[in-house]
Structure formats: C-alpha cells, structure tokens
Amino acid sequence: MSHNLLKGKRGIIFGALNDMSIAWKVAERAVEEGATITLSNTPVAVRMGETNELGKKLNAEILPADATNVEDLEMVFVKSMEILGGKIDFVLHSIGMSPNVRKKRTYDDLDYDMLTKTLDVSAISFHKMMQVARKLDAIETGGSLLALTYVAAQRVFYGYNDMADAKALLESITRSFGYIYGRDKGVRVNTISQSPTMTTAGSGVKGMTDLLDFSEQMAPLGNANADDAADYCIVMFSDLTRKITMQNLYNDGGFSSMGMSLSAMQQYTGRGKDRDETGNAIKE
Ligand SMILES: NC(=O)c1ccc[n+]([C@@H]2O[C@H](COP(=O)([O-])OP(=O)(O)OC[C@H]3O[C@@H](n4cnc5c(N)ncnc54)[C@H](O)[C@@H]3O)[C@@H](O)[C@H]2O)c1
C-alpha cells in the first residue's frame, strides 16, 4: 500500500542483483511510494543478474558502475541528475562482498590483498559515493543516504570473517561523513543493521541457515526480512525522519538487545518446555 511518502523524490539504488536482494525490494517500494530512481550495479552483475528486468518493470535507467571506482561513481551521480531532472534526494548503498569469504580463507589466515578488496567494496565505496556526491553538489538539502550493515560490527559472529571489520568501518564512515554532510547540507547519513536475510550475499555467510534459525529464536519479533528492510528504508528516505543522522538503526526484531531467550535456551538444553517466557509453568 502506498502512502506517497517519496512523492516527487529522486533516488539512486545501488546493489539490486536479483529479486532476493534487499536493494531490489527497496527499489520496488521507493517507486511505489512515488519516487523516480536510477539503478546501479557492477557491469558483470548487470550482465549476469536480473537488474535489467527490474529496470524495465520500474521504468528506471540502469547505470553500470564499480562502486570502488571514483570515475564510475561520478558518472552515476551526473547521469542520475540528468535522467531524473535534478538533485538526488536519497541514495541506498546495498553492497557487500568479501573475496576471503568467497575463497573460504578463515579469519586467522586472511589474504591481505583480499582484505583490502573487502574493505574497499563493502565500506570505503560508501565514503567514495559521499565524497563524489558532495563535490558534485548532487544531493538535495535534507537528503537521506543509507547503507546496510550487520550486528557483527559490534559483536563476534562465528564465520562472519572480515565482513565484520568492513561493517565496523562502514558504520564509522557513516558517523564521520554524517557530521560533515549534516553541517553544511542538512544531509542525513545512517546505517540500517539488518537481520540475517537469505540473499545471494547472505547465503555466502558460513552457517547462514543456522544463523537465521538462531536469531529467529532470539528475537522477540522474529527476523526482519527484505520487505521489512525496504519499509524501514522508505521511512528513512522520507521527510518523516528529518532529524535522524549518524545512527546505526537496528531492523532485527529486537535481536541486538537480547542475551538469551526461552526458545534458544530450550533448543540448547532440551529442557524448560513446560515454562512460558516469564518462567511461569504453562497451564494445560
Ligand atoms: N543478507 C543478509 O543477511 C544481510 C544482513 C545484514 C546486512 N546485509 C547487507 O545488505 C547489503 C545487500 O546485500 P544483500 O543481502 O541484498 O545481497 P545481494 O547479493 O543481493 O547484494 C549485494 C550486492 O553488492 C553488489 N556489489 C558487489 N561488489 C560490488 C561493486 N564493486 N560495486 C557495486 N556493487 C557491488 C552485488 O552485485 C550485489 O548486487 C550488503 O551490504 C549486505 O552486507 C545483508
């Protein structure tokens, strides 16, 4: 259902690969809410993935770009302003990739060239986007920029590997640039920390199925899926969140505030099935 929350707004969405991608759902919701958008992904992803299909469906132009390449990013912002007819109101950075994870290098045996690539693709690319956009004066006053992150930036999650370091850097860049962009342009910069979600990038995480199940059992509201992430992004792009910036915002059903839940405890011990969440005996 549309509330016209983004009526008349112009946006750029990076990272829609296929219909499981979080960026794909955000793009669909943004257009539904009245925005006009451009889509960007790597030339390979555009060739191999389904981004073109989404472009046709949403009447959105595709601008192939490697988000680690500054010239590519300049092209995306300049062309997006031309195509959409003005400055950009919102940007989604939905990009992540670790060659170490792909090559199954463990955290105590990282390849450092690969680590540099992980950080560049998954975190520094957000800095590059903002630096390029600010130099081009491409973002409308009060605009909203978002990147997607994961709670492994704060706590250790088995198997998340060097992506944890990339997410910590991404969140730090968000604060540092948020300060500069807020002061001179009123531009908001935030990260949304999303539940584990079954996407192409997500399925690369070691033990993803078990992680999904564990966080489902821990989170009082259950895991947030890609549609939930899209809804949250729309609110953050809208004028309803004008004073929220430099934040890491959890969209995780409460997972990040939990220590232990009854159902996780029951799973672990096999006991306690006769108790409810408060510890009282369940009456037959
Ligand atoms: N899926 C999860 O469990 C989960 C949880 C929390 C956060 N996130 C984050 O959400 C974001 C989106 O991931 P997703 O789960 O939708 O998976 P996805 O695989 O659909 O999206 C990742 C995207 O990054 C793009 N990409 C990779 N290298 C790039 C580059 N050099 N330049 C431009 N684009 C590049 C890919 O082509 C792809 O479209 C990522 O930042 C991811 O870390 C995902």
The ligand as an ORCA input file, in Angstrom:
! r2SCAN-3c Opt
* xyz 0 1
  N      21.621    -10.803      3.616
  C      21.928    -10.582      4.889
  O      21.849    -11.480      5.765
  C      22.347     -9.207      5.315
  C      22.272     -8.851      6.668
  C      22.712     -7.579      7.059
  C      23.243     -6.717      6.084
  N      23.301     -7.103      4.773
  C      23.895     -6.195      3.783
  O      22.925     -5.835      2.838
  C      23.601     -5.399      1.643
  C      22.945     -6.015      0.428
  O      23.183     -7.399      0.386
  P      22.074     -8.478      0.020
  O      21.963     -9.365      1.194
  O      20.854     -7.841     -0.546
  O      22.814     -9.370     -1.089
  P      22.952     -9.204     -2.697
  O      23.978    -10.225     -3.084
  O      21.644     -9.277     -3.349
  O      23.569     -7.724     -2.883
  C      24.928     -7.414     -2.819
  C      25.204     -6.510     -4.000
  O      26.530     -5.943     -3.964
  C      26.882     -5.758     -5.330
  N      28.322     -5.496     -5.483
  C      29.356     -6.319     -5.155
  N      30.519     -5.725     -5.485
  C      30.223     -4.503     -5.998
  C      30.995     -3.426     -6.509
  N      32.338     -3.480     -6.578
  N      30.350     -2.319     -6.978
  C      28.990     -2.240     -6.936
  N      28.202     -3.234     -6.453
  C      28.823     -4.342     -5.997
  C      26.456     -7.077     -5.955
  O      26.454     -7.056     -7.361
  C      25.074     -7.235     -5.345
  O      24.088     -6.591     -6.129
  C      25.082     -5.745      1.855
  O      25.782     -4.612      2.340
  C      24.996     -6.796      2.941
  O      26.212     -6.935      3.674
  C      22.853     -8.316      4.376
*
